[in-house]
Amino acid sequence: MYISRIQLKHDTPNVKELVRLLSGDGYHVHRLIWNLYEDTNERKRDFLYRQEGDGVWPFFYAVSERFPIDKTGMWQIDSKTYSPKLLKGQLLSFIIRVNPIRAKRDKQNKLHRHDIVMDAKTKKKQVGKESSGKTPLADIVQEEGTKWLEGRSGRYGFSIDHNHVRSDGYRQHVVYKRKSTSPIRFSTLDIGGVLTVIEPELFVKTLYKGIGPAKGFGCGMMMVKKI
C-alpha cells in the first residue's frame, strides 16, 4: 500500500478557479481524485482520500494500492510505502471524516439510511416539546458521533474512550453529477482523539479500507499518529 500527499501546483492554469471548485464542489473533487487512479473504464475504487485545507489551498491525503498517476501536470504528488507496524494495546491519536448514517429496515424489509445527527435532533426536539428543553446541535454531534464510532470500533480492531474523543464539524452536502440528475445528499462529521489498538492486523486493514459509507466522496480514511 501507499500513502500520498496530493496538492495543486501553484502554476497550474486557472488555478484560482480550481481552488474555488475544490473548496465547494464535491463531485468535481471526486472526479479529479478518481482520475489519478482510473487507468481503465472497468477500474473499481481501490483507494481512500481525505481533503484538507478547505477554503485556503486544498490538498489531499490518499491511501491506495497503486501510485496515483498525474496525466495533467497539475498536481504535486509525494508518495511513500505504507505498512504500519502496530502492537496490541498501543495508543494512537487519530482523525477521521465519516458519513454518519444508521441503516434500519421497515416492516416491509425495505432498508432506510438515517443521518444519525438529524435523527437524534428530531427525537430530542420531540422530547423537548414535552420538557421545554433544547439540546444544542454541538452536543448532539458530540454524543451521536462518538457513539457511532464507538459502536463500530470493535469490528475494526480498536477501541475508544468517549472521554478522549471529540466529534464536530458536522456538514450537509449536496453533490450534482449532472444537472439533469437528482442530487446526491450526504452529511459528514469529523472525529478525533485517542484510540487503543485491540487487534493489530484487523486495524491495519481498517487503515487500508476505511470505515463507513461515502468513501468515494472523501469519507472513511483514518489517519493515525503514535503517541
N, C-alpha and C positions, 0 to 999 in steps of 0.2 A: 504494500500500500504506500501511497504518497500523500504528503500534506503540502499544500501550496498557498502562497500569498499572491493574490492577483489584483493588480491595480492599473487603472488607466494611465497611459503615458501622458505627460503634460503637453506634449507637442502633437497629440492626436488631432486631426482635422475635426472641427465642430465640437471640440472637447467640452465647451461650456454647455452646449445643448445635451450632450451625452451625460454630463454630470447631473443636469436637471432631470433627465429621464430616469437615470439610475436612482435618484433620490425619491421618485414618486411613482414610477410606472412598473408595477410588479411583474407584468408579463414581459416587458422589454428586458428586465433583469434576467428573468427566467430564460429567455431565448439567447441572450448574449453569453450567459454562462454555459448553457447547453451546447452552443456552437463550439466551445472549446473541447468538447468531448464527443460530439456527434460525428463519428467517422463513417458511418453507414446509415441509411434510412431505417434499417431494422434495429439499430442500436437501442438497447434499454438503458435507463439511467443506472450507472454504477458509481455514483459519486454523491457526496453531500456538500453543501456550501452554507456559509454564513456571511451575511453582509454587515459591514461595519462602516463608520464614518458617514452616517446618513446626514444629508444636507450640507456637508462640508466638502470632502473629497472621498466619495465612496470607494471602498475596496472590499475584497472578499478573502475568506479562508475556505479552502476546499480539501476534502479527504476523498481520495479516488483510487481505483485500481490501476489507472493509467495516468501518464503525464498529460496535463492539458496542453493542447497544441493551438497556438495562436496563428491563424491564417490571415489575419487582417493587419498585424503590426501595431495594433492599438493598445496592447497590454504589456505590462511589465510583470513577468511571472517568475517567482522564485519557488522552486520545489525541492523537496528532500524526501528520503525514505521515511516511512512512519511505521514503527514497530515497537509500541510501548511495552516496557518490561515492568510489570506490576506485581505486588505482593498482597496476599490476603491480609486484611486489617489495615492496609495503607490508607492514609488520609490524603485527599486531593482537593484543591479548590477547583470549582467548575463554573461554567456559564453555559446556558443552552437557551435557544429560542424555540418555543413549541407552539403547535396549533392545539389548544386545549379543548378537546371535544370528549364527550362521553356518548357511546353508542347504546341505544336501547331499542328493543323490539316491542311493537304494539300487539294488540290482541290478534291481529291478522298476520303476525310474524313479520311485519314489514320493519326494516331497520331504519331508525331515525338517529341522526347525529346532532347532539346538542352542544352548544357553546357553554362550557361549564360556568363561565363568569355571568353571562346573561341569564342562564338558567337559575343560578343562585340568586342573582339580583331580583328576578321576578318572584321567586319564592319568599325572599326576605321582605319584598315590598308588600306581598300579601299578608305576611305576619305583621308587618309594620302598621297596616291599616287597623289591626286589632289592638296593637300595643302602643300606637302613636310613636314608634321608634323608627329610625332610619339609619342603615349601616352605610358608611362611606364606601365608594367604589374601591378605593385603595385597600381597604380592609378586606373586601370580598376577594379582590385579586390575590392578596397575600394568602388568605386562608384557602381558597379553592385551587390556586396554582400549586401551592406547596402540597396540598392533599393529593392533587392529580399526580404529581411526580412521585410522591411517597408511595402511592398505591401501585405504581408500576416498577419501582426500583428493584424489588426482589427478582423479577423475571429478567432484569437486565444486568444483574451481577453486582449491585451496590446497595447501600442503604443511606438514608439521610436522617438527620435530626432536625425537626421543623424549627427548632430554636436557632439553628445555624444556617438558615436558608431564607433568601429574600426573593419574593415574586413581585414583579412590577412591569411597567412598560406595556400595559395592555393596549392593543390597537386592533381596529377592524379594517379589513382590506377588501377592496372591490377591484377585480382584475378582469380586463376585457381581452379575450383572444382576438376577436374581430368585432367590429361594430355591429354586425348583423346577428351575433350570437348572444345568448344570455350570459351575464357576468358570472365570474367565479367569486364567491364570497367566503372569506375565512378570517379568523382572528389569530393574533399572536400575543404571546407574553414572554418576558424574559425571566428566567430563574437562575439564580446563582448562589453560591455558598460553599459549604464543605460537605464532602461525601466520604463514605468508607467503602473500600473495595471488599466485596464479600467473596465473589468468585472471579478471580483474575482473568481466566480465559474467556468466560462469558462477557465480562465487562469490556475486554478488548474488542470483541465482536460488536458490542454496542457502540464503541467509538468509531468503528468502521461503517456500521449500518444505520446508526441513528435511532431516534425514539419518536414515535408518534407519526401522524399523517402530515401532508403538505410539504414533504421533503423537496419536491420539485420547485417550491417557492421559498426555499431558504430556511426551512424548519428542521429540527431534529438533530443537528450536529452539535455534539457536546465537546467543548474544549476544556482541557484539564491542565493543572499545573501541580507539581509536587509542593508540599508544604514543608 
